[in-house]
Amino acid sequence: MRSASIKDLLSGKDLLQEVTINGWVRTFRSNRFIALNDGSTLNNIQCVVDFEKIDEAVLKQINTGSALRISGTLVESQGRGQSVEIQVNNIYVHGNADPEVYPIQPKKHSLEFLREKAHLRARTNTFSAVMRVRSALAFAVHQYFRDNGFYYFHAPIITGSDAEGAGEMFRVTTLNEKNPPLTENGDVDHKEDFFGKETNLTVSGQLEAEAYAMALGKVYTFGPTFRAENSNTSRHLAEFWMIEPEMAFFDLNDNMDLAEDFIKSVISYILEHCQEDLQFLEKRLLDEEKTKPQAERSEMALIEKLKFISENNFKRVTYTEAIDILRNSKPNKKKKFKYPINEWGADLQSEHERYLVEKHFKCPVILFDYPAKIKAFYMRLNEDGKTVRAMDILFPGIGEIVGGSQREERLDVLKEKMAALDIPEEELWWYLDLRKFGTAVHSGFGLGFERLVLFATGMGNIRDVIPFPRTPQNAEF
């Protein structure tokens, strides 16, 4: 008999039929009541053992964490808390779990402890819910772009360019680390390396995606990126997934329209398809909030916050307007900002972004036309000569979630900007070619997928929304 999913069985549509399920034991009470979970749903199904049908030797093998195949009859439950249960006719033990050493016992575990058991933490309610929401969001991303005429583009993971210009990249090499070949000047001779040049793991697929947008019209990347930033904050990972659409013939306004519509679409998708998991995560978050001081508690519950995004128009504000608002705000005047705003040109911090969203406008915000000095070389210079056609989308509780821009399509301006930043033309000759052969207005943005999952699940640390986090001094599993 084909195995059914617990999610389907809990709907009750197979009532009074013989069913077979596979899953892992969450609890085993009174040597008779097995709570089984297969990952298809937050809820367990209760399996009631008939001692006359099941050998005692089999029951002795069953512990929390054991993997079982159970066959029996699906009936209305006689107990409270569930609508159906299985009257067990047969149990097969796929694999036992020694209760003396199995770490995921039916009790509350700290998130820090579970990070040390990342290979098993998805067996808890919290992490199974987070990973189901993550999966749904990933599906919604692909569905949105497919429905809107985009082509899925696979950007290279190994690259010879630093798209962000930050220099915080992981080197890729096959040279002997103890005795590398050297040039006459004593430097490492990268011409002897595998690729014949210095190469790194990518921080962004944007530059390559631009090339394909200028041929296919609209493309998007959705893949792993890497940043060697020695940061241990709750918002940073060394390996993370990026969503990066690039669109030919899109100006900044088109770009902002697309980004807003995209975010609303994927958030609406999980509100429709992940209700059970979101309700559980909301309750978990509310319980956690009760332990915090009143001033640190969120003003909105999780589902309310998601609807706040999907149902509100995003407010569009220039960087210059935002600076004026922040400079004249009470927190700034009373010196409550950690980073005071004194003059135009300041790089906004999360505290400033959250103030604009949560206190001043009380809706999602898109900031645009940033100072050129604090943005990347590839962003289109405005006519004022001091700002670029950049945009960031700001969310409550998290600050910036999307960064994008209209790209600089003018060859002469792009060359001038690269020269000012000491970016050698020979390193990006192909990128400059795009401005020589059929250049056109084009735009794009980047969204860190884990930040989106963090926002959607209400989790407090980005390490808890990716299966196996990679952070400084940590590449376990």
C-alpha positions as CSV (number, residue, x, y, z in Angstrom):
1,M,0.0,0.0,0.0
2,R,1.3,3.5,-0.9
3,S,2.2,5.6,2.1
4,A,-0.1,8.6,2.7
5,S,1.0,11.9,4.1
6,I,-0.1,12.9,7.6
7,K,-1.2,16.2,6.2
8,D,-3.7,14.5,3.9
9,L,-4.9,12.0,6.6
10,L,-5.7,14.8,9.1
11,S,-8.2,16.2,6.6
12,G,-10.3,13.1,7.4
13,K,-11.1,12.2,3.8
14,D,-9.8,8.6,4.2
15,L,-11.9,7.9,7.3
16,L,-12.5,4.2,8.0
17,Q,-10.0,3.2,5.4
18,E,-6.8,1.2,5.8
19,V,-3.9,3.5,5.6
20,T,-0.1,3.3,5.8
21,I,2.2,6.2,6.9
22,N,5.9,6.7,7.6
23,G,7.4,9.1,10.0
24,W,9.3,9.9,13.1
25,V,8.1,9.4,16.7
26,R,7.6,12.7,18.6
27,T,6.2,11.0,21.7
28,F,5.3,7.5,22.9
29,R,3.0,7.5,25.9
30,S,1.8,4.7,28.1
31,N,3.4,2.2,25.7
32,R,0.3,2.7,23.6
33,F,-0.1,6.2,22.1
34,I,2.4,7.1,19.4
35,A,2.5,10.7,18.1
36,L,4.0,10.4,14.6
37,N,5.2,13.3,12.3
38,D,6.4,13.0,8.7
39,G,7.3,16.7,8.1
40,S,4.3,17.3,5.8
41,T,2.6,19.3,8.5
42,L,3.1,20.9,11.9
43,N,0.7,18.5,13.4
44,N,1.3,14.9,14.5
45,I,-1.1,12.1,14.1
46,Q,-2.0,9.9,17.0
47,C,-1.5,6.1,16.5
48,V,-3.2,3.9,19.0
49,V,-1.6,0.5,19.6
50,D,-3.7,-2.6,20.1
51,F,-1.5,-4.9,22.4
52,E,-3.1,-8.0,20.9
53,K,-1.9,-7.1,17.4
54,I,1.6,-5.7,18.1
55,D,4.4,-7.8,19.5
56,E,5.9,-6.4,22.7
57,A,9.4,-6.8,21.3
58,V,8.5,-4.3,18.6
59,L,7.1,-1.8,21.1
60,K,10.4,-2.0,23.1
61,Q,12.2,-0.6,20.0
62,I,10.1,2.5,19.8
63,N,11.5,5.7,21.3
64,T,11.3,9.5,20.5
65,G,13.1,9.9,17.2
66,S,12.5,6.4,15.9
67,A,11.5,6.1,12.3
68,L,8.4,3.9,11.8
69,R,6.0,2.6,9.2
70,I,2.5,2.2,10.6
71,S,-0.5,0.6,9.0
72,G,-4.0,0.7,10.4
73,T,-7.5,2.1,10.2
74,L,-8.2,5.8,10.2
75,V,-11.0,6.6,12.6
76,E,-12.5,9.5,14.4
77,S,-10.5,10.3,17.5
78,Q,-11.8,9.5,20.9
79,G,-9.4,11.9,22.6
80,R,-9.1,15.7,22.7
81,G,-6.8,17.8,20.4
82,Q,-7.2,15.8,17.2
83,S,-10.1,14.9,14.9
84,V,-8.7,11.6,13.6
85,E,-6.4,8.9,14.7
86,I,-5.0,5.5,13.5
87,Q,-6.0,2.2,15.1
88,V,-2.7,0.4,14.6
89,N,-2.6,-3.0,12.9
90,N,1.1,-3.2,12.1
91,I,4.4,-1.4,13.0
92,Y,7.7,-1.7,11.2
93,V,10.7,0.0,12.8
94,H,12.9,1.5,10.0
95,G,15.4,2.8,12.5
96,N,15.6,3.2,16.3
97,A,16.8,6.3,18.2
98,D,18.7,5.6,21.5
99,P,16.9,7.8,24.1
100,E,20.1,8.1,26.0
101,V,21.8,10.1,23.3
102,Y,19.1,11.3,20.9
103,P,19.2,15.1,21.5
104,I,15.8,16.2,20.2
105,Q,13.6,15.2,23.2
106,P,10.0,16.4,23.7
107,K,10.9,19.5,25.6
108,K,11.9,23.1,24.9
109,H,15.3,23.6,23.5
110,S,17.2,26.8,23.0
111,L,17.9,28.0,19.5
112,E,21.6,28.1,20.3
113,F,21.5,24.5,21.3
114,L,19.6,23.6,18.1
115,R,22.2,25.3,15.9
116,E,24.7,22.8,17.3
117,K,22.3,20.1,16.1
118,A,21.4,21.6,12.8
119,H,21.2,18.2,11.1
120,L,18.3,17.3,13.4
121,R,16.7,20.6,14.3
122,A,14.1,20.4,11.4
123,R,12.4,17.7,13.5
124,T,11.3,20.4,15.9
125,N,8.0,22.3,15.3
126,T,9.8,25.6,15.0
127,F,12.3,24.6,12.4
128,S,10.0,22.4,10.4
129,A,7.6,25.4,10.2
130,V,10.4,27.8,9.1
131,M,11.7,25.4,6.4
132,R,8.2,24.8,5.0
133,V,7.7,28.6,4.8
134,R,11.1,28.9,3.2
135,S,10.2,26.3,0.6
136,A,6.9,28.0,-0.2
137,L,8.7,31.4,-0.6
138,A,11.2,29.9,-3.0
139,F,8.4,28.4,-5.1
140,A,6.5,31.7,-5.1
141,V,9.7,33.5,-6.3
142,H,10.0,31.2,-9.3
143,Q,6.3,31.3,-10.0
144,Y,6.2,35.1,-10.0
145,F,9.0,35.6,-12.4
146,R,7.7,32.8,-14.7
147,D,4.3,34.4,-14.8
148,N,5.8,37.8,-15.6
149,G,7.9,36.7,-18.6
150,F,11.4,36.4,-17.0
151,Y,14.0,33.7,-17.8
152,Y,15.8,31.9,-15.0
153,F,19.5,32.7,-15.4
154,H,22.3,30.7,-13.7
155,A,25.1,33.1,-12.7
156,P,28.6,31.7,-12.2
157,I,29.7,31.0,-8.7
158,I,33.4,31.5,-9.5
159,T,34.2,35.0,-10.7
160,G,37.1,37.2,-11.4
161,S,35.3,40.4,-10.5
162,D,34.0,42.0,-7.3
163,A,30.5,43.3,-8.2
164,E,30.1,45.1,-4.9
165,G,33.6,46.6,-4.7
166,A,33.8,45.7,-1.0
167,G,36.7,43.2,-1.4
168,E,35.3,40.8,1.1
169,M,35.5,37.7,-1.1
170,F,36.5,34.1,-0.6
171,R,39.5,33.2,-2.8
172,V,39.3,30.2,-5.1
173,T,42.7,28.6,-5.8
174,T,44.5,25.3,-6.5
175,L,48.0,26.8,-5.7
176,N,50.1,25.1,-3.1
177,E,49.4,27.2,0.1
178,K,52.8,26.4,1.6
179,N,54.9,27.0,-1.5
180,P,53.0,29.0,-4.1
181,P,54.7,30.1,-7.3
182,L,56.0,33.7,-7.1
183,T,56.6,36.5,-9.6
184,E,59.9,38.4,-9.8
185,N,58.4,40.9,-7.3
186,G,57.7,38.1,-4.8
187,D,53.9,38.2,-5.2
188,V,51.8,35.1,-5.7
189,D,51.8,34.3,-9.5
190,H,48.1,33.8,-10.2
191,K,48.9,33.1,-13.8
192,E,50.0,29.7,-12.6
193,D,46.7,29.1,-10.9
194,F,43.9,27.0,-12.3
195,F,42.1,29.8,-14.0
196,G,45.2,31.8,-14.9
197,K,44.1,34.7,-12.8
198,E,42.9,35.6,-9.3
199,T,39.4,34.3,-8.8
200,N,36.8,34.3,-5.9
201,L,33.4,33.1,-4.9
202,T,30.8,35.5,-6.2
203,V,29.1,38.1,-4.0
204,S,26.5,38.8,-6.7
205,G,25.3,37.5,-10.1
206,Q,24.2,41.0,-11.1
207,L,26.9,41.9,-13.6
208,E,26.5,38.7,-15.5
209,A,22.7,38.9,-15.4
210,E,22.9,42.3,-17.0
211,A,24.6,40.8,-20.0
212,Y,21.8,38.3,-20.5
213,A,19.1,40.9,-19.8
214,M,20.5,42.8,-22.7
215,A,19.8,39.8,-24.9
216,L,16.7,38.1,-23.4
217,G,15.0,41.2,-22.1
218,K,14.1,40.0,-18.5
219,V,16.2,37.5,-16.5
220,Y,16.6,36.7,-12.8
221,T,19.1,34.8,-10.7
222,F,18.3,32.8,-7.6
223,G,21.3,31.1,-6.2
224,P,24.1,31.1,-3.5
225,T,26.4,34.0,-3.0
226,F,29.3,34.4,-0.6
227,R,30.8,37.2,1.5
228,A,33.9,37.0,3.7
229,E,32.7,39.6,6.1
230,N,34.0,38.8,9.6
231,S,30.6,39.6,11.2
232,N,28.8,37.7,13.9
233,T,25.6,39.7,14.0
234,S,22.1,38.2,13.8
235,R,21.8,39.6,10.2
236,H,24.9,38.2,8.5
237,L,25.9,35.0,6.8
238,A,29.0,34.0,4.9
239,E,26.9,32.0,2.4
240,F,23.4,33.1,1.5
241,W,21.0,33.0,-1.4
242,M,20.2,36.1,-3.6
243,I,17.3,36.9,-5.9
244,E,18.5,39.3,-8.6
245,P,16.2,40.3,-11.5
246,E,17.7,42.4,-14.4
247,M,15.5,44.0,-16.9
248,A,16.3,45.8,-20.2
249,F,14.4,48.9,-21.1
250,F,13.4,49.4,-17.4
251,D,14.1,52.8,-15.7
252,L,14.1,53.4,-12.0
253,N,10.3,53.9,-11.7
254,D,9.7,50.6,-13.6
255,N,12.2,48.9,-11.2
256,M,10.4,50.2,-8.1
257,D,7.1,49.1,-9.5
258,L,8.3,45.6,-10.2
259,A,10.1,45.2,-6.8
260,E,6.9,46.3,-4.9
261,D,4.7,44.0,-6.9
262,F,7.1,41.1,-6.5
263,I,7.3,41.4,-2.7
264,K,3.6,41.7,-2.3
265,S,3.1,38.7,-4.5
266,V,5.4,36.3,-2.6
267,I,4.1,37.5,0.8
268,S,0.5,37.0,-0.3
269,Y,1.4,33.5,-1.5
270,I,2.5,32.4,2.0
271,L,-0.4,34.1,3.7
272,E,-2.6,31.9,1.5
273,H,-0.7,28.7,1.6
274,C,1.2,28.6,4.9
275,Q,-1.5,29.6,7.4
276,E,-0.9,26.7,9.8
277,D,2.9,27.3,10.0
278,L,2.5,31.1,10.2
279,Q,0.0,30.8,13.1
280,F,2.4,28.6,15.0
281,L,5.3,31.0,14.4
282,E,3.2,34.0,15.4
283,K,2.3,32.3,18.7
284,R,6.0,31.4,19.3
285,L,6.9,35.0,18.6
286,L,4.2,36.4,21.0
287,D,5.5,34.1,23.7
288,E,9.0,35.3,23.1
289,E,7.9,38.9,23.1
290,K,6.5,38.5,26.6
291,T,10.0,38.0,28.0
292,K,11.2,41.3,26.5
293,P,10.9,44.8,28.0
294,Q,7.8,46.7,26.7
295,A,9.9,49.1,24.7
296,E,11.5,46.3,22.7
297,R,8.3,44.5,21.8
298,S,7.0,44.6,18.3
299,E,3.9,46.7,17.7
300,M,2.5,44.1,15.2
301,A,2.0,40.4,15.4
302,L,3.6,38.3,12.6
303,I,0.6,37.8,10.3
304,E,-0.5,41.4,10.8
305,K,3.0,42.5,9.8
306,L,2.9,40.4,6.6
307,K,-0.5,41.8,5.7
308,F,0.9,45.3,6.4
309,I,3.3,44.6,3.5
310,S,0.9,42.9,1.1
311,E,-2.0,45.4,1.6
312,N,-0.2,48.8,1.8
313,N,1.2,50.8,-1.0
314,F,4.9,51.5,-0.5
315,K,5.7,55.2,0.2
316,R,8.3,56.6,-2.2
317,V,10.7,59.1,-0.7
318,T,14.0,60.6,-2.0
319,Y,17.1,60.2,0.1
320,T,17.2,64.0,0.5
321,E,13.6,64.1,1.9
322,A,14.5,61.2,4.3
323,I,17.6,63.0,5.6
324,D,15.5,66.1,6.4
325,I,12.9,64.0,8.2
326,L,15.6,62.2,10.2
327,R,17.6,65.3,11.0
328,N,14.5,67.0,12.5
329,S,13.2,63.9,14.2
330,K,12.9,63.7,18.0
331,P,15.3,60.7,18.4
332,N,17.9,62.6,16.5
333,K,17.4,65.9,18.4
334,K,17.4,64.1,21.7
335,K,20.5,62.1,20.6
336,K,18.8,58.7,20.9
337,F,20.1,57.5,17.6
338,K,23.3,55.5,17.9
339,Y,24.4,57.1,14.7
340,P,23.3,60.8,14.7
341,I,22.2,62.3,11.4
342,N,24.0,65.7,11.0
343,E,24.4,66.2,7.3
344,W,23.4,65.2,3.8
345,G,25.5,62.2,2.6
346,A,25.3,60.1,5.7
347,D,24.9,56.3,5.1
348,L,21.6,55.3,6.7
349,Q,21.7,52.7,9.4
350,S,19.0,50.2,10.3
351,E,17.8,52.4,13.2
352,H,17.1,55.2,10.7
353,E,15.4,53.0,8.2
354,R,13.1,51.5,10.8
355,Y,12.2,54.9,12.2
356,L,11.1,56.0,8.7
357,V,8.9,52.9,8.3
358,E,7.6,52.3,11.8
359,K,7.3,55.7,13.3
360,H,7.1,58.4,10.6
361,F,5.4,56.9,7.5
362,K,3.9,53.8,9.2
363,C,4.1,51.9,5.9
364,P,6.8,50.2,3.8
365,V,9.1,52.8,2.3
366,I,11.2,53.0,-0.9
367,L,14.1,55.4,-0.7
368,F,15.6,56.6,-4.0
369,D,18.2,58.9,-5.5
370,Y,21.0,58.3,-3.0
371,P,24.4,60.1,-2.9
372,A,26.8,58.6,-5.5
373,K,29.6,58.4,-2.9
374,I,27.8,55.8,-0.8
375,K,26.6,53.6,-3.7
376,A,28.2,51.2,-6.3
377,F,30.0,52.3,-9.5
378,Y,27.4,50.7,-11.8
379,M,24.4,52.9,-10.7
380,R,23.3,55.6,-13.1
381,L,24.4,59.1,-12.3
382,N,21.7,61.7,-12.1
383,E,21.8,65.0,-13.9
384,D,22.8,66.8,-10.6
385,G,26.1,64.9,-10.7
386,K,25.9,64.0,-7.0
387,T,23.1,61.4,-6.7
388,V,22.5,58.1,-8.5
389,R,19.3,56.3,-9.5
390,A,19.5,53.9,-6.6
391,M,16.6,52.6,-4.5
392,D,16.2,50.6,-1.3
393,I,13.0,49.1,0.1
394,L,12.6,49.3,3.9
395,F,10.5,47.0,6.0
396,P,9.3,47.2,9.6
397,G,11.5,45.3,12.1
398,I,14.3,44.7,9.6
399,G,15.2,47.9,7.7
400,E,16.5,47.4,4.2
401,I,15.4,44.3,2.5
402,V,15.9,45.2,-1.2
403,G,18.6,47.2,-2.9
404,G,18.6,48.1,-6.6
405,S,19.1,50.8,-9.2
406,Q,18.9,51.9,-12.8
407,R,22.2,50.8,-14.2
408,E,24.7,53.2,-15.8
409,E,24.2,52.6,-19.6
410,R,26.5,55.5,-20.8
411,L,30.0,54.2,-21.7
412,D,31.8,57.5,-21.0
413,V,30.2,58.0,-17.6
414,L,30.8,54.4,-16.6
415,K,34.5,54.7,-17.5
416,E,34.9,57.9,-15.5
417,K,33.3,56.3,-12.4
418,M,35.5,53.2,-12.7
419,A,38.6,55.3,-13.1
420,A,37.7,57.4,-10.0
421,L,37.4,54.1,-8.0
422,D,40.6,52.6,-9.5
423,I,38.6,49.7,-11.2
424,P,40.8,48.5,-14.1
425,E,38.9,48.6,-17.4
426,E,40.6,45.3,-18.5
427,E,38.9,43.5,-15.6
428,L,35.5,44.4,-16.8
429,W,36.1,44.8,-20.6
430,W,33.0,42.6,-21.3
431,Y,30.8,44.7,-19.0
432,L,31.9,47.8,-20.9
433,D,31.2,46.1,-24.2
434,L,27.5,46.0,-23.2
435,R,27.6,49.9,-23.4
436,K,29.3,49.8,-26.8
437,F,27.0,47.4,-28.6
438,G,23.3,48.3,-28.4
439,T,23.3,50.0,-25.0
440,A,19.9,50.8,-23.5
441,V,18.3,51.9,-20.2
442,H,18.2,48.9,-17.9
443,S,17.6,48.2,-14.2
444,G,17.6,45.5,-11.5
445,F,17.6,44.8,-7.8
446,G,18.8,42.3,-5.3
447,L,16.9,40.7,-2.4
448,G,18.7,38.5,0.1
449,F,16.5,35.4,0.4
450,E,17.3,34.7,4.0
451,R,16.3,38.3,5.0
452,L,12.9,37.7,3.3
453,V,12.5,34.4,5.2
454,L,13.6,36.1,8.4
455,F,10.9,38.7,8.0
456,A,8.3,36.1,6.9
457,T,8.8,33.8,9.9
458,G,9.5,36.3,12.6
459,M,12.7,34.6,13.6
460,G,15.3,36.8,15.3
461,N,18.5,35.4,13.9
462,I,19.4,34.7,10.2
463,R,21.2,31.6,11.2
464,D,17.8,30.0,12.0
465,V,16.3,30.4,8.6
466,I,18.9,28.6,6.5
467,P,19.4,24.8,6.8
468,F,23.1,24.9,7.6
469,P,24.5,28.4,8.4
470,R,28.0,29.4,7.4
471,T,29.5,32.1,9.7
472,P,32.9,33.1,11.0
473,Q,34.6,30.1,12.6
474,N,31.7,27.8,11.7
475,A,31.4,25.5,8.7
476,E,30.0,22.5,10.5
477,F,27.8,19.9,8.7
